[in-house]
Amino acid sequence: MKEIVDLLSKHGYIFKSLNKIDKKELKTRKNIDIFVGVDLKSYYVAIFVLKQKSRFVQKSADEIEILYQRLQIVKDHNFKKKLFVFDLIMCSKAKEKLKSKNWKLIDATT
């Protein structure tokens, strides 16, 4: 959790509270960490952290969006911001698809 907080603060995202969501709540077995945070302006932020060795393709971007919709239902909240932190090789079409859905992308490899 500390490395996520450090990475987000390096990119200008500071949170009052940050809670990890259990993947069982979203009915997924994907190797992804999901956090819900409240920033300094009291906006709710959904944070998805994905680290994998395989390539992130357009189909995976659709799966992330489905997980986000499940998170909205479980938490009964519309989030002001959506952050996707990744440590992987990402397909350009997947990147464009996430950006078109208003995701902020943070590359953890740099």
Backbone as ProteinMPNN parsed JSONL, in Angstrom:
{"seq_chain_A": "MKEIVDLLSKHGYIFKSLNKIDKKELKTRKNIDIFVGVDLKSYYVAIFVLKQKSRFVQKSADEIEILYQRLQIVKDHNFKKKLFVFDLIMCSKAKEKLKSKNWKLIDATT", "coords_chain_A": {"N_chain_A": [[0.837, -1.192, 0.0], [2.009, 1.197, 0.705], [3.778, 1.743, -1.396], [2.017, 2.327, -3.447], [0.75, 4.619, -2.468], [2.961, 6.342, -2.384], [3.624, 6.438, -5.125], [1.304, 7.586, -6.223], [1.285, 10.064, -4.887], [3.566, 11.163, -5.964], [2.672, 11.743, -8.483], [0.908, 13.733, -7.967], [-1.459, 13.158, -6.626], [-3.078, 13.147, -3.684], [-4.432, 11.715, -0.803], [-7.043, 11.768, 1.659], [-8.196, 9.545, 2.776], [-7.754, 6.076, 2.048], [-8.863, 3.109, 0.874], [-8.678, -0.394, 0.481], [-10.363, -2.497, -1.771], [-12.016, -5.555, -1.538], [-11.584, -8.181, -3.815], [-13.465, -10.146, -4.004], [-15.878, -8.949, -3.473], [-16.446, -7.731, -5.871], [-16.734, -9.855, -7.461], [-14.617, -11.093, -8.943], [-11.648, -12.699, -10.166], [-9.404, -11.67, -11.061], [-6.019, -10.546, -11.193], [-5.693, -7.926, -9.772], [-5.46, -4.848, -8.034], [-7.721, -2.933, -6.214], [-8.707, 0.231, -5.195], [-10.416, 2.621, -3.165], [-10.509, 5.997, -2.78], [-10.471, 9.146, -0.988], [-9.921, 12.353, -1.939], [-8.147, 15.474, -1.224], [-9.98, 17.452, -1.817], [-12.318, 16.328, -1.155], [-13.355, 14.599, -3.071], [-14.432, 11.529, -4.432], [-12.434, 8.83, -5.496], [-11.734, 6.289, -7.771], [-9.387, 3.745, -7.898], [-7.439, 1.71, -9.828], [-5.061, -0.797, -9.853], [-2.733, -2.446, -11.711], [-0.506, -5.004, -12.318], [1.33, -6.872, -14.462], [2.88, -9.352, -16.567], [2.176, -9.946, -19.125], [0.825, -8.588, -22.201], [-1.333, -5.751, -22.232], [-4.361, -5.56, -23.657], [-6.988, -4.417, -25.923], [-9.335, -5.79, -25.244], [-8.933, -6.263, -22.551], [-9.185, -3.709, -21.563], [-11.902, -3.301, -21.785], [-12.749, -5.109, -19.833], [-11.779, -3.896, -17.518], [-13.388, -1.642, -17.438], [-15.862, -2.868, -16.978], [-15.398, -3.911, -14.422], [-15.183, -1.486, -13.069], [-17.807, -0.532, -13.298], [-19.116, -2.456, -11.75], [-17.983, -1.827, -9.294], [-19.096, 0.69, -8.845], [-21.747, -0.08, -8.421], [-21.543, -1.749, -6.15], [-20.459, -0.019, -4.191], [-22.317, 1.946, -4.348], [-22.036, 4.508, -5.525], [-21.072, 7.244, -7.582], [-18.036, 7.92, -8.979], [-15.766, 10.656, -8.897], [-13.256, 10.783, -10.11], [-11.233, 8.549, -12.06], [-8.605, 6.413, -11.795], [-6.006, 4.646, -13.394], [-3.458, 2.668, -12.683], [-0.609, 1.313, -14.005], [1.743, -1.318, -14.597], [2.995, -2.495, -16.977], [3.058, -3.651, -20.414], [1.298, -1.778, -22.664], [-1.228, -1.843, -25.1], [-1.766, 0.432, -27.777], [-4.358, 0.952, -28.67], [-5.896, 0.079, -26.53], [-5.091, 1.913, -24.633], [-6.085, 4.304, -25.738], [-8.807, 3.708, -25.643], [-9.317, 3.597, -22.883], [-8.683, 6.234, -22.195], [-10.675, 7.577, -23.593], [-12.844, 6.912, -22.073], [-12.576, 8.516, -19.9], [-10.499, 7.847, -18.084], [-7.656, 8.352, -16.03], [-4.379, 7.755, -16.765], [-1.621, 6.214, -15.267], [1.653, 5.518, -15.515], [3.547, 3.11, -14.026], [6.006, 2.14, -14.566], [7.905, 4.022, -15.07]], "CA_chain_A": [[0.0, 0.0, 0.0], [2.886, 2.36, 0.795], [4.326, 2.067, -2.71], [0.93, 2.946, -4.216], [0.588, 5.982, -1.942], [4.12, 7.113, -2.84], [3.505, 6.638, -6.565], [0.222, 8.545, -6.476], [1.69, 11.396, -4.419], [4.551, 11.649, -6.93], [1.909, 12.246, -9.626], [0.05, 14.827, -7.536], [-2.708, 12.684, -6.028], [-2.94, 12.962, -2.241], [-5.728, 11.275, -0.312], [-7.35, 11.769, 3.094], [-8.374, 8.131, 3.12], [-7.551, 5.15, 0.939], [-9.285, 1.786, 1.319], [-8.588, -1.449, -0.514], [-11.603, -3.221, -1.992], [-11.829, -6.989, -1.708], [-11.988, -8.598, -5.154], [-14.649, -11.004, -3.9], [-17.047, -8.074, -3.545], [-16.705, -7.44, -7.283], [-16.874, -11.164, -8.111], [-13.565, -11.269, -9.935], [-10.447, -13.383, -9.722], [-8.288, -11.003, -11.74], [-4.897, -10.119, -10.364], [-5.76, -6.467, -9.801], [-5.757, -4.221, -6.747], [-8.701, -1.861, -6.395], [-8.769, 1.112, -4.035], [-11.321, 3.765, -3.187], [-9.902, 7.055, -1.981], [-11.086, 10.472, -0.909], [-8.813, 13.29, -2.046], [-8.2, 16.64, -0.344], [-11.174, 18.236, -2.143], [-13.427, 15.433, -0.778], [-13.857, 13.863, -4.224], [-14.174, 10.092, -4.394], [-11.596, 8.412, -6.603], [-11.551, 4.848, -7.944], [-8.009, 3.5, -8.319], [-7.188, 0.334, -10.241], [-3.624, -1.011, -9.976], [-2.525, -3.71, -12.411], [0.878, -5.368, -12.647], [1.389, -8.176, -15.119], [3.952, -9.463, -17.549], [1.612, -10.037, -20.467], [0.389, -7.344, -22.828], [-2.671, -5.261, -21.929], [-4.974, -5.319, -24.96], [-8.265, -3.706, -25.93], [-10.318, -6.602, -24.52], [-8.675, -6.037, -21.124], [-9.73, -2.385, -21.231], [-13.341, -3.501, -21.574], [-12.907, -5.793, -18.545], [-11.544, -2.885, -16.477], [-14.599, -0.813, -17.397], [-16.897, -3.686, -16.338], [-15.078, -3.916, -12.988], [-15.516, -0.165, -12.551], [-19.265, -0.47, -13.163], [-19.456, -3.269, -10.578], [-17.575, -1.062, -8.119], [-20.122, 1.715, -8.651], [-22.937, -0.721, -7.867], [-21.246, -2.231, -4.795], [-20.268, 1.137, -3.301], [-23.464, 2.826, -4.549], [-21.446, 5.838, -5.63], [-20.412, 7.644, -8.815], [-16.733, 8.461, -8.621], [-15.392, 11.87, -9.617], [-12.073, 10.481, -10.915], [-10.871, 7.142, -12.232], [-7.169, 6.281, -12.051], [-5.531, 3.313, -13.753], [-2.012, 2.594, -12.494], [-0.197, 0.071, -14.661], [3.15, -1.685, -14.708], [2.91, -3.496, -18.029], [3.087, -3.156, -21.786], [-0.098, -1.49, -23.01], [-1.579, -1.639, -26.496], [-2.179, 1.821, -27.999], [-5.82, 1.007, -28.779], [-6.421, -0.039, -25.169], [-4.822, 3.2, -23.988], [-7.051, 5.268, -26.275], [-10.142, 3.353, -25.173], [-9.418, 4.026, -21.488], [-8.702, 7.7, -22.17], [-11.983, 8.033, -24.066], [-13.78, 6.667, -20.968], [-12.164, 9.455, -18.848], [-9.54, 7.284, -17.133], [-6.33, 8.96, -15.957], [-3.422, 6.646, -16.814], [-0.36, 6.463, -14.586], [2.604, 4.459, -15.83], [4.391, 2.837, -12.87], [7.311, 1.657, -15.0], [8.855, 5.137, -15.107]], "C_chain_A": [[0.877, 1.249, 0.0], [3.435, 2.749, -0.578], [3.269, 2.71, -3.608], [0.735, 4.398, -3.78], [1.742, 6.867, -2.415], [4.032, 7.427, -4.334], [2.437, 7.68, -6.89], [0.594, 9.951, -6.026], [2.731, 12.004, -5.352], [3.861, 12.251, -8.154], [0.875, 13.293, -9.229], [-1.285, 14.422, -6.947], [-2.467, 12.366, -4.552], [-4.33, 12.703, -1.677], [-5.832, 11.391, 1.197], [-7.511, 10.341, 3.579], [-8.236, 7.294, 1.86], [-7.853, 3.752, 1.448], [-9.185, 0.799, 0.17], [-9.919, -2.198, -0.562], [-11.274, -4.695, -2.211], [-12.364, -7.402, -3.077], [-13.224, -9.489, -5.132], [-15.933, -10.181, -3.957], [-17.453, -7.799, -4.987], [-16.833, -8.712, -8.114], [-15.884, -11.335, -9.251], [-12.387, -12.013, -9.31], [-9.209, -12.763, -10.37], [-7.231, -10.544, -10.733], [-4.781, -8.591, -10.436], [-6.067, -5.973, -8.392], [-6.668, -3.026, -7.007], [-8.811, -1.085, -5.089], [-9.837, 2.165, -4.259], [-10.722, 4.805, -2.257], [-10.733, 8.319, -1.986], [-9.933, 11.474, -0.931], [-9.043, 14.516, -1.153], [-9.405, 17.545, -0.616], [-12.448, 17.447, -1.845], [-14.103, 14.786, -1.976], [-13.507, 12.386, -4.052], [-13.46, 9.674, -5.666], [-11.505, 6.887, -6.609], [-10.162, 4.627, -8.531], [-7.857, 2.011, -8.613], [-5.69, 0.19, -10.49], [-3.408, -2.395, -10.577], [-1.048, -3.869, -12.747], [0.839, -6.759, -13.249], [2.493, -8.167, -16.152], [3.416, -9.499, -18.971], [1.103, -8.672, -20.934], [-1.056, -7.018, -22.456], [-3.312, -4.842, -23.246], [-6.357, -4.682, -24.793], [-9.348, -4.473, -25.164], [-10.16, -6.403, -23.007], [-9.21, -4.682, -20.677], [-11.228, -2.47, -20.999], [-13.6, -4.155, -20.221], [-12.702, -4.831, -17.378], [-12.788, -2.009, -16.329], [-15.757, -1.566, -16.733], [-16.657, -3.751, -14.832], [-15.423, -2.577, -12.345], [-17.026, -0.028, -12.345], [-19.745, -1.299, -11.985], [-19.109, -2.532, -9.286], [-18.596, 0.037, -7.816], [-21.372, 1.125, -8.01], [-22.701, -1.138, -6.421], [-21.14, -1.082, -3.813], [-21.417, 2.128, -3.384], [-23.015, 4.285, -4.635], [-20.912, 6.04, -7.039], [-19.128, 8.351, -8.437], [-16.389, 9.655, -9.505], [-14.225, 11.596, -10.57], [-11.852, 8.982, -10.962], [-9.396, 7.092, -12.603], [-6.841, 4.834, -12.389], [-4.011, 3.334, -13.691], [-1.555, 1.26, -13.076], [1.312, -0.066, -14.698], [3.213, -2.827, -15.714], [3.056, -2.833, -19.376], [1.637, -2.981, -22.224], [-0.237, -1.219, -24.505], [-2.095, -0.201, -26.673], [-3.698, 1.956, -28.11], [-6.471, 0.903, -27.403], [-6.238, 1.275, -24.424], [-5.822, 4.258, -24.447], [-8.465, 4.982, -25.771], [-10.34, 3.807, -23.731], [-9.478, 5.546, -21.387], [-10.055, 8.239, -22.624], [-13.069, 7.827, -23.008], [-13.413, 7.485, -19.727], [-11.302, 8.832, -17.757], [-8.264, 8.107, -17.192], [-5.336, 7.812, -15.852], [-2.115, 7.068, -16.153], [0.546, 5.275, -14.843], [3.564, 4.278, -14.656], [5.766, 2.345, -13.276], [8.349, 2.765, -15.003], [9.208, 5.625, -13.725]], "O_chain_A": [[0.534, 2.248, -0.631], [3.547, 3.933, -0.893], [3.599, 3.553, -4.443], [0.575, 5.291, -4.612], [1.524, 8.014, -2.804], [4.329, 8.544, -4.758], [2.647, 8.552, -7.733], [0.262, 10.926, -6.7], [2.778, 13.223, -5.517], [4.396, 13.16, -8.788], [0.055, 13.7, -10.053], [-2.164, 15.268, -6.782], [-1.741, 11.429, -4.22], [-5.29, 13.388, -2.031], [-4.868, 11.154, 1.925], [-7.029, 9.974, 4.65], [-8.555, 7.739, 0.758], [-7.178, 3.259, 2.352], [-9.554, 1.103, -0.964], [-10.52, -2.491, 0.471], [-10.369, -5.034, -2.973], [-13.471, -7.017, -3.455], [-13.947, -9.578, -6.124], [-16.96, -10.663, -4.434], [-18.635, -7.651, -5.297], [-17.018, -8.649, -9.329], [-16.256, -11.675, -10.373], [-12.164, -11.962, -8.101], [-8.101, -13.282, -10.233], [-7.532, -10.207, -9.588], [-3.883, -8.051, -11.082], [-6.831, -6.594, -7.653], [-6.419, -2.218, -7.902], [-8.986, -1.665, -4.018], [-10.125, 2.551, -5.392], [-10.459, 4.527, -1.086], [-11.576, 8.537, -2.857], [-9.071, 11.452, -0.053], [-10.026, 14.575, -0.414], [-9.807, 18.318, 0.253], [-13.538, 17.858, -2.242], [-15.288, 14.458, -1.918], [-12.421, 12.043, -3.584], [-13.818, 10.095, -6.766], [-11.233, 6.269, -5.579], [-9.799, 5.241, -9.534], [-8.114, 1.166, -7.756], [-5.111, 0.965, -11.252], [-3.848, -3.398, -10.016], [-0.43, -3.003, -13.366], [0.373, -7.708, -12.618], [2.978, -7.112, -16.56], [4.116, -9.128, -19.914], [0.975, -7.735, -20.146], [-1.9, -7.911, -22.377], [-2.867, -3.886, -23.881], [-6.823, -4.443, -23.679], [-10.189, -3.86, -24.506], [-11.15, -6.377, -22.275], [-9.641, -4.529, -19.534], [-11.766, -1.795, -20.121], [-14.56, -3.801, -19.535], [-13.382, -4.943, -16.358], [-13.187, -1.676, -15.214], [-16.545, -0.965, -16.003], [-17.603, -3.657, -14.049], [-15.899, -2.533, -11.211], [-17.471, 0.525, -11.339], [-20.677, -0.899, -11.288], [-19.849, -2.604, -8.305], [-18.919, 0.281, -6.653], [-21.989, 1.758, -7.152], [-23.553, -0.913, -5.561], [-21.679, -1.162, -2.709], [-21.49, 3.056, -2.578], [-23.524, 5.162, -3.937], [-20.36, 5.113, -7.631], [-19.149, 9.293, -7.646], [-16.681, 9.665, -10.701], [-14.198, 12.103, -11.692], [-12.223, 8.246, -10.048], [-8.986, 7.665, -13.612], [-7.338, 3.91, -11.745], [-3.354, 3.94, -14.538], [-2.054, 0.204, -12.689], [2.052, 0.912, -14.812], [3.452, -3.979, -15.35], [3.165, -1.611, -19.476], [0.844, -3.92, -22.163], [0.538, -0.463, -25.091], [-2.79, 0.316, -25.799], [-4.261, 2.966, -27.689], [-7.479, 1.558, -27.138], [-7.117, 1.702, -23.676], [-6.345, 5.019, -23.632], [-9.23, 5.908, -25.503], [-11.396, 4.337, -23.384], [-10.239, 6.086, -20.584], [-10.529, 9.246, -22.1], [-14.101, 8.495, -23.045], [-13.88, 7.187, -18.627], [-11.374, 9.26, -16.605], [-7.834, 8.515, -18.271], [-5.44, 6.984, -14.948], [-1.573, 8.135, -16.441], [0.241, 4.154, -14.436], [4.315, 5.196, -14.325], [6.622, 2.149, -12.413], [9.547, 2.489, -14.945], [9.997, 6.56, -13.583]]}, "name": "protein", "num_of_chains": 1, "seq": "MKEIVDLLSKHGYIFKSLNKIDKKELKTRKNIDIFVGVDLKSYYVAIFVLKQKSRFVQKSADEIEILYQRLQIVKDHNFKKKLFVFDLIMCSKAKEKLKSKNWKLIDATT"}
